[in-house]
Amino acid sequence: MSVATRTINFTLNGAPVSATIAPHHTLLEVVRDTFGLNGARESCGQGLCGCCTLMVNGQSVSGCLSLAAFADGATVTTVENLAVDGKLSPLQTAFIECGAFQCGFCTSGFLLMATELLASNPKPTEGEIRNHLSGNLCRCATYPEVMRAVQLAAERMA
Amino acid sequence: MDTKVSPDQVIDAQQVGRSVPRMEGAAKVTGRAEYIHNLRLPGVLHGKVFRSRIAHGRILSIDTSAARAVAGVHSVVTGEDIRRIIPEPYYGPAFHDQPILALDKVRYVGEPVAAVLAADPHVAEYAAGLITAEYEELPAVFNEVEAATSSVYVHDELKPAITFPDLKHLKGKRNTNVALDYKLRRGDVAAAFASAAHVFEHEFHTQHIMHTPFEPFVALAEPLDDSVTIHTSSQMPAYVRLEIARLLGWPENKVRARTAYLGGGFGAKVYVKIEPLVVALALLARRPVKMSLTMEEQFYVIGKHATTFRIKSAITADGRIAARKCEVFWNGGAYADIGPRVSQKSGFTSTGPYQIECAEIDSAEIYTNLPPAGAFRGFGIPQLVWAYESHTDIIARALKIDPLEFRRRNILHDGQEHPTGTVMRDAEFDEVLVRIAARMGWDQPFDRGTGTKRRGRGIAIGVKASIAPTTSFALVNVSADGSAVLFCNTIDMGQASNTANAQLVAEVLGIAAERVKVTQADTDVTPFDMGTLGSRSMFHMGHAVRLAAEHARTQLEALCAEGGITYSGEQSVAQGFRKKFGMQAGNIFGVGHYTSRYQAADPVTGMSKEVTPFWMIGGAGIELEVDTETGHVTILRMVNVVDAGRAINPRVVETQISGAALMQMGQTMTEEMIFTSAGELTNPSLAYYKIPGIHDIPASIENEAVEAETRNGPFGSKGVGESGTFGVSPAIANAIDDAVGVRLYSLPLTPESIYRAICAARGEPLED
């Protein structure tokens, strides 16, 4: 199991950082264990549930399947970056108001995906919301509330 | 706690019945909510498990040498090693039947056999893969009906725990797989069948299911000088403490169990699961040990009982149910867990929410060589409702009575006696049916589709008793500035119990709910509670919290009066403390506890005048479309109506109803643990075990809690976490029958099973 380590440099939530990693380390492990950002979580471990969603160079990825080595030089953002100076984003506020979560374990992934959607499509149809969030699972099944929250945030941001 | 709400802003405004936003909302949307999943401790070792690959066998040898040789491995532990610190390493709430690691025998594929500890979890995982074991394979038994009479025995001898009196008679019993045999005998069933105008008899099946909480089982044990702390994602910290103390032979106060928010539970995280192993590993290693199971491993810990339910009804000429016989076989897997309680507490409602004078129930928990089955949202009720409401629909259709009318003709009303002998109180069955029908426009013409797209609709209703007798304690601590903290062991796993409990404290103290803080459970400080399961908390803990807050208020009023102040919430209390102690100092503790009433079932008849402190009622109405060329079903509309008493937090109640119903929809349509003939699970992964995603959600969902009050409940409320599950499965099957005239007897209702039934119905059955 002895493996060569290397150092990667990347931008994490706006700040330059570096980390010493092994080839098998995922970006999720690095974000969590090296930098203590716990919003992204491993659940299914197969890129199927979306709990580990991270943004890399502006694109959503499954953190549990993304090798950390490929993040060298990249810009990485996490759910912790959505609120600015303690002020929640319109989506975060809408999630609270609509009760769009129960246990909350999958919520970070839904928020990042919905943020990504509204950034490129400020007035999504119901079908477009469903399509964009189809890679995120919620075992508490708060999907109807998530739909309403995304619609509410879109209205407010218009 | 929201400190932005002023201390006197909402005084005297009603806190109960208000849709207070979840207290932990901001923490959950910023990714900062605490889960045990996130916990890291210095010096921690990670444990990874080597599991059995056969379903039943005697352990001949376990070779751990290759694993021990891996650089970075701290140690490898087998069942025999655990005996060094726990001589009798068997646990379980109903039976002390489950070894912490396999001893002598393995009893299912996936059973933990050995564990590797390493500082790097990847090293531990790699090394666990190098362990091998040799077994003398034994014949295995998997089907619950076969196992009931098989000569293959999963356990040599039954070892009931002392907890449940109705299991005592099984102590020392050999040559059986029956871990509980509940019987109800009421009235002259034989005579009722002999004189019946119609007799209907069917057999229904449900499949193995896993809860798949998204925070997989995780626990971290921290050995201290002469005690141990267990950080665990558990629905039952008080039981974790009790059971670990029993295993170690320690007093309870040397074991501390604490939790954080749970990333889902759904019944998976009740009693103890991985905690005994994590504690044993930590005590052996004398280091903190964390185990985080993978999603795959979760399937080998606990699941939902597969069942076979044989149901037979005697119907009178005027369409009344005169008698019903129920025979239920619960596939409990290799270890009993809380399965025997499921088969009893649910079993006694097997006849459904109907007026039935003569009834016979046999409900048996059966050991098999499959992963253990235990509690799962509904505690066995969804399996029963699936059968009795499919059966009820078949009867109504055969007799050409409208399914709604047939149900209303037979439904129980307040003051009537349930077949168990308990009189119905505050149970709005008829109103639930009426509201489902009204929302669906049941008496209106219905578009039945054309060509290959056929539409149908169906309804169903179910009932559940609460787990009784059980006890909850609560403590309200008011600080000298007048702010209040609630200490209780009810676990917020997404059902917003912290928010609801804060509302109860606030209502009694006359302050805003947002001002009340609720601690996470920590058995060193939070008082006893039986556990967060079976929708018991709103009722039991609700009472305890109400009483604790009332106790605090009495003292607060006295404190104010002593200082000549009129009690008016936090600021008056702060003045009272300053007057009494000369500065901002002191505390007032309010304590409360509640135990539900219960009368044990008569050992001969199985009847009791008091089986439950309250009844949960849930019904569903479904409109769907079946593609007759593929068997594919599209649910167009889902109506969920429950009696939840008075809602403490209406928005949370609606989310509970909706979430429960959608979860049950997944179990109806797609979810199934599929085993080979050797008992190997083929699909322990979200890739092949399909839970609902956002595309599976019906276009229209309506949820309603009927106007109701639970007169013996705290502020008129009762539990609601499970009621939304009850009616869903049979309502879907009934709607499929309504659409295409075929009846399905086994879950899940896959396109293949529907298409096969359609082909068979037109006389062109498909080959297997």
Interface residues (C-beta under 8 A of the other chain):
Chain A: M1 S2 H24 R32 D33 L37 N38 G39 A40 R41 S43 C44 G45 Q46 L48 C49 C51 T78 V79 E80 L82 A83 L88 Q92 F95 I96 E97 G99 F101 Q102 C103 G104 F105 C106 T107 S108 L111 R130 L133 S134 N136 L137 C138 R139 C140 A141 T142 Y143 P144 E145 V146 M147
Chain B: P21 R22 E24 G25 A26 A27 K28 V29 T30 G31 R32 A33 Y35 H37 N38 R40 V70 A71 G72 D120 H122 V123 Y126 H211 T212 P213 F214 E215 P216 Y261 L262 G263 G264 G265 F266 T294 M295 E296 M493 G494 Q495 A496 R651 V652 T655 S658 G659 L662 M663 G666 S685 L686 A687 I691 P692 G693 I694 H695 I697 I701
